[in-house]
Amino acid sequence: TDLIAACAQTGKALNIKKGQFVSPADIALAVQKAQSFGATDVLLTERGTSFGYRDLVVDMRGLREMRRAAPVCFDATHSAQLPGAGDGVSAGDREMVAPLARAAVAVGIDALFVEVHSNPVEAPCDGLCQLTPPALERLLYEVLRIAAALESHLRHHLHDHDSDSAHRLGDGRRPHPPTHPRRRYAAVHLARDPLLPCGGHRTAAGSGKRGVPRGLRPHKT
């Protein structure tokens, strides 16, 4: 409580990482606590749930549950981690990073976190879960295609809904679409999704340089 209060009172955006022993529904209480201390911009991060010894599992249903409380970032790197499975350190399964990331984007997230290293075997930590830059480029292409397909479906659905509403009004007027704030977390451009409960968010893609949509280029660190 003291840490959440101290962070919230800075007035800055707050990223709360869901403990790997906490249920998706229970992490909403942390959001409420942060908001009670004045936080207005809270992000939740999903990074897997403990599954027996030295293993994690990602329950994709939890992403939707968490988004009822706040926008959600999916940490694909640490979700593929095998805690304590190495020789005195954590291990991981790099091959699971991309499939988990694609699945999370398909379910609906607001930000994607991926650790990258030019030579993962030499990384100080989490090397077994890190991608190379070329692998990241392929993954971004894949998730952006998924996000674009969802965006197209959403627009088609809203168009049909607006047309039906205008027909019921009987005056030919089309209801104005709701306006929502746009935010930026990590490398993802957020857009409100009126189809989600409690006004959730989902990733939205726009064209950019070199085929990488604006708002989804990796940040340099």
C-alpha positions in Angstrom: 0.0 0.0 0.0 2.8 2.5 0.9 4.6 1.8 -2.4 1.4 2.3 -4.5 0.5 5.4 -2.6 4.0 6.9 -3.1 3.9 6.1 -6.8 0.4 7.4 -7.3 1.2 10.7 -5.6 4.0 11.5 -8.1 1.2 12.3 -10.6 3.0 10.2 -13.2 1.7 7.2 -15.2 1.7 4.0 -13.1 2.5 0.5 -14.4 1.4 -2.2 -12.0 2.8 -5.6 -12.8 0.4 -8.4 -11.8 2.1 -10.8 -9.3 2.5 -14.2 -10.8 0.4 -15.5 -7.8 -2.4 -13.0 -8.1 -5.7 -13.6 -10.0 -6.7 -11.2 -12.8 -9.8 -10.2 -10.9 -7.9 -9.4 -7.7 -5.4 -7.1 -9.4 -8.3 -4.7 -10.0 -8.1 -3.9 -6.3 -4.6 -2.6 -6.8 -5.9 -0.3 -9.5 -8.6 1.0 -7.2 -6.1 1.6 -4.5 -3.8 3.6 -6.8 -6.8 5.6 -8.0 -7.8 6.4 -4.4 -4.4 8.0 -3.9 -4.8 10.2 -7.0 -3.5 8.1 -9.9 -5.3 8.8 -13.1 -3.2 6.9 -15.6 -2.8 3.3 -14.6 -1.5 0.4 -16.7 -1.6 -3.3 -15.7 1.1 -5.7 -16.9 0.4 -9.5 -17.4 3.4 -11.7 -17.2 2.1 -15.2 -16.5 0.9 -17.1 -13.5 2.8 -19.7 -11.4 1.9 -23.2 -12.6 3.4 -25.7 -10.3 7.2 -25.6 -9.8 9.5 -23.7 -12.2 6.8 -22.9 -14.8 4.3 -20.2 -15.8 1.1 -20.3 -17.8 -0.8 -17.5 -19.4 -4.6 -17.5 -19.0 -5.7 -15.4 -22.0 -9.1 -15.0 -20.3 -7.3 -12.9 -17.7 -6.4 -10.2 -20.2 -10.0 -9.4 -20.8 -10.7 -9.5 -17.1 -7.9 -7.1 -16.3 -8.9 -4.7 -19.0 -12.2 -4.1 -17.2 -10.1 -2.3 -14.6 -7.3 -0.6 -16.7 -5.4 -0.8 -20.0 -3.2 -3.9 -20.2 0.4 -4.5 -21.3 1.4 -8.1 -22.2 5.0 -9.0 -21.2 5.8 -11.7 -23.7 9.4 -12.1 -22.4 8.7 -12.9 -18.8 5.6 -14.9 -19.6 7.9 -17.4 -21.4 10.2 -17.6 -18.3 10.9 -20.8 -16.4 11.6 -19.5 -12.8 14.5 -21.2 -11.1 14.8 -23.8 -13.9 18.3 -22.9 -14.8 21.5 -23.6 -12.8 20.8 -21.3 -10.0 19.0 -18.8 -12.3 15.7 -18.6 -14.2 15.5 -20.3 -17.6 13.0 -19.7 -20.4 11.6 -20.8 -23.7 12.3 -18.2 -26.4 10.1 -20.2 -28.9 7.0 -19.4 -26.9 7.5 -15.6 -27.0 6.0 -15.0 -30.4 3.0 -17.4 -30.1 2.0 -15.9 -26.7 2.4 -12.4 -28.1 0.2 -13.2 -31.2 -2.5 -14.8 -29.0 -2.5 -11.8 -26.6 -2.9 -9.3 -29.4 -5.8 -11.4 -30.8 -7.5 -11.4 -27.4 -6.9 -7.7 -27.0 -4.2 -5.8 -25.3 -3.0 -2.2 -25.2 0.8 -2.6 -25.1 3.3 -5.3 -25.9 6.6 -5.7 -24.0 9.4 -7.7 -25.5 13.1 -7.8 -24.5 15.6 -7.8 -27.4 19.3 -8.4 -27.6 21.6 -8.6 -30.5 23.1 -11.8 -29.0 20.7 -13.2 -26.4 23.1 -15.8 -25.0 25.3 -12.9 -23.8 22.5 -11.0 -22.2 23.0 -10.3 -18.5 19.7 -11.8 -17.6 16.6 -13.4 -19.3 18.6 -14.3 -22.4 16.7 -17.5 -23.0 13.5 -15.4 -23.3 14.9 -12.6 -25.5 14.5 -12.1 -29.2 17.0 -10.9 -31.7 16.2 -7.7 -33.7 15.3 -9.6 -36.9 13.0 -11.9 -34.8 11.3 -8.8 -33.3 10.8 -7.3 -36.7 9.0 -10.5 -37.8 6.9 -10.6 -34.6 5.8 -7.0 -35.0 4.8 -7.7 -38.6 2.7 -10.6 -37.4 1.0 -8.8 -34.5 0.3 -5.8 -36.7 -1.5 -7.9 -39.2 -3.6 -9.4 -36.4 -4.4 -6.0 -35.0 -5.3 -4.6 -38.5 -7.7 -7.5 -39.1 -9.4 -6.9 -35.7 -9.6 -3.1 -36.5 -11.2 -3.9 -39.8 -13.8 -6.1 -38.1 -14.5 -3.5 -35.5 -15.1 -0.8 -38.0 -17.4 -3.0 -40.0 -19.3 -3.9 -36.8 -19.7 -0.3 -35.8 -20.8 0.7 -39.3 -23.6 -1.9 -39.2 -24.5 -0.8 -35.6 -24.7 2.9 -36.6 -26.7 2.1 -39.7 -29.2 0.1 -37.6 -29.4 3.0 -35.0 -30.1 5.6 -37.7 -32.8 3.4 -39.2 -34.5 3.0 -35.8 -34.4 6.8 -35.3 -36.3 7.2 -38.5 -34.8 10.6 -39.5 -31.8 9.4 -41.5 -29.3 10.9 -39.1 -26.3 8.9 -38.2 -25.3 8.9 -34.5 -21.9 10.5 -33.9 -19.3 8.0 -32.8 -18.1 8.4 -29.2 -14.9 10.3 -28.8 -12.3 8.9 -26.5 -8.8 9.9 -25.3 -5.8 8.4 -27.0 -2.8 7.4 -25.0 0.6 5.9 -25.6 2.2 3.2 -23.6 5.5 1.5 -24.5 5.4 0.9 -28.2 1.6 0.8 -28.8 -0.9 3.4 -29.9 -4.0 3.0 -27.8 -7.6 3.5 -29.0 -10.7 3.0 -27.0 -12.8 0.0 -28.0 -16.5 0.6 -27.4 -17.2 -3.2 -27.8 -15.3 -4.0 -24.6 -17.0 -3.8 -21.2 -16.3 -0.6 -19.2 -14.9 1.1 -22.3 -11.8 -1.0 -22.6 -8.9 -0.5 -25.1 -7.4 -2.4 -27.9 -4.4 -2.0 -30.1 -4.9 0.1 -33.3 -2.6 0.2 -36.3 -1.8 3.1 -38.6 0.6 3.4 -41.5 4.1 4.5 -40.9 7.6 4.5 -42.3 9.2 1.3 -43.6 6.0 -0.7 -43.2 5.9 -0.3 -39.4 2.7 1.5 -38.3 3.0 4.6 -36.2 2.9 4.0 -32.5 4.2 0.4 -32.8 7.8 1.0 -33.5 10.1 -0.4 -30.7 11.4 2.3 -28.4 15.2 2.7 -28.3 16.8 2.2 -24.8 
